[in-house]
Amino acid sequence: MANPTITQLAADLAAGRTTSRTLTEEALARIADPKGEGSRAFVKVWKDQALAAAEASDTLRKAGLVPSALAGIPVSIKNLCDVAGETTLSGSKALDDAKPATADAPVVARLRAAGAVIVGSTNMSEFAFSGVGFNPHYGTPGNPADRTRVPGGSSAGAAVSVADRMAVAALGTDTGGSVRIPAAVCGLVGFKPTARRVPIDGVVPLSTSLDSIGPLANSVEDCAIVDAVFAGELGKGPISVPEAAPLAGLRFAIPKHFVMDELDATVAQAFERAAKALAAKGVKIEEIDLAELNELPAINAKGGFAASEAYAWHKDLIARRGNVYDPFVHPRIMRGKDMTAADYIELLARRADLCRRVSAITSNYDAVIMPTCAIVAPTIEEVSTPEGFTKKNLLLLRNTTVGNFLDRCGISLPCNAKGELPVGFMLMGETMADKRVLAMARSVAPVVAGQ
C-alpha cells in the first residue's frame, strides 16, 4: 500500500476518522521502533512537544479552527534549521557547544502556524555538503528500498522519515540536489523551489547563492501544499494547489549533453520508458543540443559557490573544531580557502552569462526533463572509501546541480517499475515557474510511475 498523503489524512481528520494525537503517536512509535531506522534518521525527537501540539490541534479542530491542510499532520525538519531553545547541529559534532537558537527559523515558524506537528529533527550529510547521505557521527539511515544502500543526501533522514511513515512530509534543503536526490533514490516526490521564494534565515548555510528549502513527500499535491507554507502563502488566504496541466501539447526538452552521460542501466531504461509513456499521451519530447551544460565543470573547477561560501562561514569553526569534521566533508570545504575574490567575481559573471544563454534556448519549452540522478542508490560499502565516495557523490549530484546553478525550480518524480530500485524523473522549469512545474508534475507523475 502506498503511504497516505496529506490530502487523504486531512480528509480523515476532517471526517473524524482519525485524530492528530493518533497520527502523531503512530509516527513516534515508528521512530522509536528498535527494528526501524528512527535512531539513524533522527538526530533529535521531540516526543512531548509533538504530543502536546497534536492535542492542541485536535482541540482547535473541534472548535472549527483548522489553519491549513497541514493542521495536525506529523512532519520532520532537517537538522540545520533553528528551533527556539535547541542547539542547531547541522549533522555535525562541531556545533555541539554552540548556544541554543533564540527563535525558530522562519520556515519552522511557518510550519507551526500552518498547524503542522513537528516530530523531530532529521539526520543529514554533515553541513549538507554531500549527495550521498552518509554520516559518520549519527549513523547512516538505510535506504527504504534496500537497507544496505545509502538514502541519498544531504536530506537523508528527511527522505527516510517520509518513506518509513515516521512523518508525512519533510523539510529538506537543496543546494545541489539535496531534496531531489534522496527523493529520487528513496522513491518519493521532492520539489526544489526557485531559491528566492523561501527564506533561508535561521538555517545553517552551505551556499547562500544556491541554498533553497523544499519539501519531500508522497505526492506532488503534498509538495505543493508544503511549498506554499514555506513560501509564506498561508497568510494570503487558503492554500491552493495548482490545477493539473493537460499533457497533450506540452513540449519537453531532453538535453543531449552532460545529463545523459554515464547513466546506469536501471536509470536509462526507466527514463526511456517514462518518456515514451508521456509521448503516448501527446507530450512532444525533443532532444536538444544543449552543449552549454558541458561548461559547468570548468566554471566550477575551483570549487564553485559551495566551497567558497562554505569556507567563508566555516573558517573560524574549522580553526577551533576542524578535527571533529567528517573527513569526507572537510576537504570539500577547504577548497574554498584557495579561491580569490577575483575567482569569486568571475564565477558570478559566468553564472549570469550561462543562465542567460541557456534560458534563451530552454524558455521555448514547457520544461527540461532528465533523470534526477545518473545512478541508483549506491551501497553503503561502495561509498566507504574516499575514491568510492567521490565517484558516486559526483554521479548523484551531477544532474540536479544544473538547476541550482541556473537558478531554476525542479521536481523529482518516481519512475521505476515495481521490483526495480527507485529512479527519479526530473522536470526542470524556468526561474520562478514553480507553480507551472507543480501543475505539470501533477499530470506527469501518474504517467511515469511504475511503467
N, C-alpha and C positions, 0 to 999 in steps of 0.2 A: 504493500500500500504506500502511496505517496504521502509525504509529510503534509499535515494540514497547513493551509495558508492563513495569512492574516484575515483575508476576506471571509473564509469559512469560519474561523474562530470568532470573528466579530459578530457574525450571524448567530452562532451558537450562544454567545454571551447575551446578545440582544433578546434571544428567544428563551433565555433561562435554562438552556440545556447544559450549561456548564457555568463555572464561576472563575474569576481571576485567581482566587485562592486555590482552586483545584488545579488550574493550568500551571500555576507557579510551584505548587507542591510537586507536581509531576516532573517539571523541569529540574527542580532542585534534587529530586530523588535520582534522576539520571546523572546529574553532575556528581553526586555522592557515591554512585554505584562503583564499588571497587573493581568490578569486571569491565567497566567502561573507560572512556578517555578523559573523564572530567578532571582528574588531578593533573593531567598534562594540557588539557585545553584551556583551563582557567588558572590564572595567577592569583586571583582573589575571588572569593564567593561571598556575596552579601545576603546571606540567608535571612537574617532577622529583618533587615531593611526591606528586602523583596517581599516577604510575607506581610509586613506592615503596609507596604504600598498596594499589595493585592487586596488586602482587607479594605483599605481606603477606597480603592477603585470600585469594589463591589457595593460599598455603602453609597458612593456617589451615583453609581448606576441606578440604584433603587430610587434615588431622588431625581432621576432623569438627567443627570449631568454626565455626559459622555463627550469628552473633548475631541476625540478623533477615533478612526478605525483602530488605532494602536492602543486604545484605552484597555488596560487590564492584560495586555499581551506581554509575555516574558521576552525580553531582548537582552543581548550581551553587547558590551562595548570593548573596544580594543584597549590594551594596557598602556597606551600612550596618551589617553585623554585625562585631563584633570577632573577629579571628583573631590568636592569640598571635604577637607579633613583627611584625605588619603594621600600617601606618597605616590607620585607618578613614576613608575619604574621603567617603562618602555621596553619590557622584556629583558632588562639588564640587571646586574648586581651593582653596577657602578653608581646608581642613583639611590641606593638603599639608605643613604644617610642624608638625603635631601629633605627639606622642610615639606610638610604636607601642603597640598593645594588649599588656597583660601576660598576658592569658588569653583563651581562646575564650569567646564568648557562650554561655550555656547551651544554646541551640538548636543551635549549631555543635558543641558538645561531645557533644550527644545524637546528632547525625548520625554523628559519628565512632564513638561507642560502638555504634551500630547497624551499623557496618561499611561505611557509605557512602564512596565515593571522591569527594572534593571537588575538582573540576577547576579552579574559578576563581570569581571574584567578579564579579557581573554589573552592567552599566550600569543606570542608573535616572534618573528625573527628579531634579534636584538637591534634596537633602534630602527626597525623597519628596513634594514639595509640588506635584503635578500629576497629572491623569489622562491626559495626552496621551502621555507617554513621550519627549518632545523633550529633548535635552541638548546645549547649545552647547559644552561642554568636551570631551566624549569622543565626540561624534557621536551621531546618532540611528539605531539599527538599523532596517532596513526591515522592514515587516510581511511575514510569510511568504506571505500570500495575494496581496500586491501591494506590491512594494518601494518604490513611490512613496508609500505610506501609512505613518502612524505605527503603532507596535506597541501603543499604549495604555500607561498608566503607573499608578503610578510604577514598577512592577516590569517595566520594558520589556525589558531584557536577559534577565531570567528567562524570560519567555514565548518570546522568540526562541530562547534556548538549548535549550528543550524542543522547540519546533516544528521546529527545524532539526537535531535529533538531536545537539546538542553536549552535552546532558545528558539523562538520562531523566526527571528530576524537578527542580524548582527550589524554593528557599526564597524566598518573597516576603513582603512586609508589606502590610497593608490597614488604612488609617486612614479612607479614604473610598471605597474600592473598588479599591485598588492591586494586589490579587491578581485580583479578579473582572473588572475592566475589560480588562487585557491578555489574560487567558484568553479572554474573550468575543470580542474583535476579532482574536485570532490563532487561534481555533478549538480551544482547549484546555479542560480542566476546571480550575477554580480554586475552592478552598474557603477561606472565611473562618470561622475558629472563633469561638466566644464568647471575647472578648478575654482573660478571666481564666484560661483553660485553659492558655495557653502563656506562659512568662516572657519579658518584653521586656528584661531586664537585658542589658547589653553590646550593645545595639542603639541606634544614634543615634535619638532620639525625634523624631517630628513632633508628636504629641499624646498625652501619656501617658493621657489619658482615653479615647482612641479606638483607639490602635495595637493591632493584632493581627498575628500571624505565621501564615501559611498556605502550603500547597503549590500549585504549578501542575504539572500532569501530564497524561498521555494518557488517563486513565480515572478514574472515581470510586473504584475499588478502590485505584489508586495513591495518590490523595489521602488515602484513609482510612489507608493504611499510613504515609505520611509524617506525617500529622497525629498519629497515635498516638505516633510517635517524638518529635515536637515537644512533645507534652503529657506526656512522661515516662512513658509506659505500658510502655516496654521492660523496666524493672526489675521489673514486676509479673507476669511470665510472658510466654509467646508473644503476639505481637501478633495480635489477631483483627479481621478486617474485618466490619463489621455485615452480617448477612444481608439480602438484598434483600427489601424490604417488598412484599406483594401490592398491586397497583394498584387492583383493584376495591374500591370503598367508600371510598377516600381522598377527603378533602374539601379542595380548594384554593380559595383566595380571590384574586380579581384586584381590586385597588383601582381604583375608577373615577377617582379624583382623583390629580393630581400625576405619578405614574409612567407614566401612559398618554398624557400630553400630548406634542405635537411629535415623535412617532415618525416616522422616515423610512420610506419605502415598503418597503424591503427588510426592515427590522426588524419593522414592523407585520405584513407578510404571513407572515414566518417564525414569529412568535409565535402568530399566529392558527392557522396550520397545526398547530403543536405542541400548542396547547390542544385543538383538535379531535381530534387523534390520541390524546391522553390520555383525552378524554371517550369515545372509541370503545372504550377499554379498561376502562371502568367507573369512571373517576375523576369525582367530582362537582365541577364547576367553577362557582363562583358569583361574580358581580360584586358587590362590596360598596361601600357608600358610606363610604369611609374619609377623610372630609374633614379629619380631624385632620392628615393629612400636609401639607395646604396651609399649616399654621402654621410649617413648618420654615424657609422663607426669612426670615420675620420674627424667629424665635427666633435665627437665626444672622446677622442683618443686620450686626452689628458685627464679624463675623469668626469667631465661634464658638470652639470649643475649639482648633481647629488654629492659628488666628492668635495667640490669647493664649498658649497653651502653647509654641508655636514661638518666639514673641518672647522669652519668659522664658529659653529655652535659648540663643537666638541673639544676644541683645542685645550681649554683650561681643565675640563673634566679629565681628558686623557693624561694631562700632566700630573694630575692628582690620583686618578684611579685606573689608568690605562692597563694596568696589569690584570684587571679582572674582566676586561672586554672579551667577547667572543673572538678567538683567534682568526676566524674566517671573516669577521666584520671589520676588525681594527685596521688591517692593511688597506681595505677599500676606502675607509675614511681618510687615512693618511695620504692617499694620492692627492687630496686637495691641498696639502701643505706646499706642494711644488708649483701649484698654479699661481700665476701672477695676476695682478689687476688687469694687465693688457690681455692676458688669456681670457679672463672672465668677460671683459668688454667685447672682445672678438666673438665669444660664444653667444652673447646676447644678440649681436648683429647677425650672426649666421643663423640663429634660431628664427629671428624675424624674417630673414630672407627666404629660408626654406618653407616656413609657414605660408608665406605669400605665394611662392611658386607652386607648392603642392595644392593649395586651395584653388588656384586658378584652374587646375585640372579636375579635382575631385568634387568641386561645387556643382559640376554638371550632372552629378549622380545623387540619388537619394541617400546612399550610404556606401562606404567601402567595406567589403567583407573579407575575412581571412580566418584561419584557425586561431583561437585565442593563444594557444601555446603550440610550439612545434613538436612537442613530445608529450606523452602521458606522464603521470607522476613517477619519478624515479624511486627506486627503493632507498630506504634509509642507509643501507650499506653502500649503495653507489655514490652517495654524497658524503661519505665519512672521511674521504681523503681530500686534501686541498685541490688536487687535479680534478677529481671527480666532481667535487662541489662546484668548482669554477665552470667546468664544461656544461653541466646540467643547469646551473643557475643562468648562464647566458642564453641557453635554448628556451628556458621557461620564460625569461623576460623579454626576449627579442621583439616579438610582435606587439606586445602590449605597450612597450616603451614608445612606440611610434606615436600613439595617441597622446601620451603625456607631453612629449617634446613638441608636438604640433598644436598643443592646447585644445584638444578635442574632447568630446564625450564618447563613451563607448559602453557596450554591454556584451557580456558573455552568456550564451545560452547552451544548455546541454544538447549534444547532437550525436551521442554514441548509441549504438544498438544495444539491446539487452544482452548482458553477458560480456560486453566489452568494457575496458577501463574507461572512465569518464573522459570525454573530449568536449572542448568548448568551441562554439561557433560565435565569432565576434562581428558585431556591427559597429563601425566607427562613423560617427556623424561629424558635421562641421562644428566649429566653435559656437556654443550657445544653442545648438539644435537639439537640446536634451529632450524636450517633450516630443519632438518629432521622432527621435530614435526610440523612445519608450513606446510610442504609438505603433511604429513599425514592428518592434520586437514582440508586442502582444500578438500580432498576426504570424510572425515568423516562428516563434517558439514552438507552437504545436506541430508545425510542418517539419521542422528539422529534428524534433525529438524522436529518438528511437527508430530511425529509418531502417 
